[in-house]
Amino acid sequence: MDPNAIMALERAGIDSTHPELLRVPTVLGEQGRVVSLDQDLPVPVMDELERVVWIPLLPISQLWTGSAVAPDFSRAPPPEYEPFFILIETTAAEYCDAIGRPERDREFERLYRALRRRPDGVEPNPLFSYLRAAARLYLSLRDVSRAEFEAVADRLRVSARTFASRIDSTNYHRFVLEEFFHPTARPLPRAGLDEEGLSAP
């Protein structure tokens, strides 16, 4: 947990007590291309009222808290973990909506594996930076051990792999992301920050 991130959200009037109502919106730069979220720069956070505030977030390796043992995720996640899954998968759904196409199942599987093994690493696919940012946001708002984080990331990987039927299938998006989240069209934040860390007009 990061008290500074919680304070930043509260100053912006955004409720930090319900992470499942938050998401990391996709940022578009020049020519409508997706901008990767650099770990050294503030991250956009959107609430259910579509208000956006840019806040600095610590790397995942600096946010692990405690030594709690992860539960069995072989079936449905326990209710207390659902907000974590919802925040990450809502962010993933919104990303696919922003780029106008679903990401392949095998790519989701690869990115979730990378998130588990190298959460602070570098990935060429911009989607990774959004999945990581969503995880960083959740870990900033809740105490999560390394074991719990890795178990959640691995459960997401297994889910994507389970839906993969061929090399180019997009069933994970169709049956999980699209079916449950249905992202709606909304104005996307532009790259660039003003002096107070809010999205530039």
N, C-alpha and C positions, 0 to 999 in steps of 0.2 A: 504494500500500500504506500502511496505517496501523498502526504497531506497537502503538499504544494499544488498538486493537480486537482485535488478536491476543492481547495480554496479558489483556484482559478475558475473552475466551473461554477461554483457558488457565486463568485463575484459577477459572473455573466448571467446569473439568474437561471442556471441550468441545474436541475436536480441530479445529484450524483448517487442517490440511493437506489436508483433503478437502472443498472447498466444495460438491461435488456431493451430499454427505450432509447438507447443511444446508438450511434453508428459513426463510422469514419467515412464521410462522403468522398467520392472520387473527384480529384482536382484535375481540371483541364488547363493546359498551357496553350502555346502558340499552335495554330492550325487544328485546335481541338484535340491535341494529343494528350494522353494521360501523363501526368507528372508523378514520378516516384516520390515517395515520402522519405526524405533524408532523415536519419536518426538524430542529426544535430540541429534540426529545425523544428519549429512548432508543428503540431498535427491538428488538422481540422476535426472538430467534434460537433456532430449534429444531434439535436434532441427531437422528440416526437412532434414539436411545433415547428420544426425545420429551421430553428435558430442555429447559427454556426459560430463557434468561437475557436480560435487557434491557441493551443496550449502546448508548452514543452512537456515531453514525456521522457522518462528515463529508459535506458535499454532494458530489455527483459531480464538479463542476467543480474541487474541491480535491483530488480523488483521482487525476486523470489523471497518469500517470507516463511519462516518456520520450517518444520519438518513433518508436516502432516502426510500421512500415507494416502495414496490415491485409492478410491473405491474401485469396484469392478465395473468397467464400462462395456462389458461384453453385450449387455442388453441396453435398455433405455437408461440414459444418465439419471442419477438421483436428482430430484427437483432442485436442490440447492446449487447444482451445477448448470442448470438450464440457461440462466442469464449469460454465462460465459459462452456457451455454444451459440445462443441467439445473437449476441453481439458480433461474433466472428462471422457467422453465416449470413447475417443481414448485410454486413459490410461486403461480403463476397457477392451476394446477389446484386447489390447496388452497383458494384464494379462492373459486373457483366452487363447490366442494364446500360451503364454509361458508355461502354465500348460498342454496344449494339450487337453483341453476340455472346453466347455462353462459352465459358472455358471448358476444355476437354476434361473428362474424368481423370485420365492418366496424368494430366498436368496438375489438377487439384491434388491428386495423390502425391505427386512429387513435391509440390510446394508445402503441403502439410508435413511431409517427412522432413523437409529442410527446416521448417519452423520448429520441429521438435529437436532436431540434431544441431542446428546452427542458427538459433534464434537471432543472434546479433550479426549474422553473416551477410554476404552480398549475393543477390540474385538478379539475373538480367530481366526476369519477368516482373513488371511493375506491380502486378497483383500481389506478389509476396510482401511488398512494403505495406500494403493495405491490410493484409491478414495479420502481419506483425504489429502494425499500429493498433488494430482492434484488440489484440492480445495485450499490448502495452497499456492501453486504456483500461482494460478490465483489471489488470494487475495493479494499476495505480489506485483503483477504487476498492479492491478487496484483497485480503491476505490470501496468497496462493503460494504453496510450496513448489519447489522445482518438480517434485514427483507428481503433484497434481497437474501442473502445467503440461508436463510431458505426456501424461496420460490423456489429457483432453486433446492435445495435438495429434496423438496417435489414434485416438478414437475417430477424429475427423478424417485422418488418412484412411483408416479402415472403411469408413463410410463411402468415401470417394471410390476406393478400390472395389467395394461390393457392387456399386452401380455400373462399373466399367464393363461393357459388353464387347467392345472392339476398340481398336486403336484410336478412333476419332469420335467415340460415343460421348454424349453430353447428358447422360441420364441423371447424374448427381444434381446438375443444375435444374433439370426438368422436374424431378420428383422430390427434391429437397428444397433447393433454394427458391425456385419459381413457385412451386406449389404452396409453400408455407409463408413466403414473404411478399411476393408480388410487388416488387419495388415500383413506385409510381414516378412518372416524369416530374422533375423538379429542377429549378435553376441550380447549376453546379457552381461551386466556388472556383474562382480563378486563381492561378498561381500568383503569389506575391502577398506581402504583409504590410500593414501600415505600422506606425511607430508603437502602437499599443498591442500589436500581436494579433489584431483582428484581420479578417480577409479584406483585401484591398478592393475598392469599388471598381 
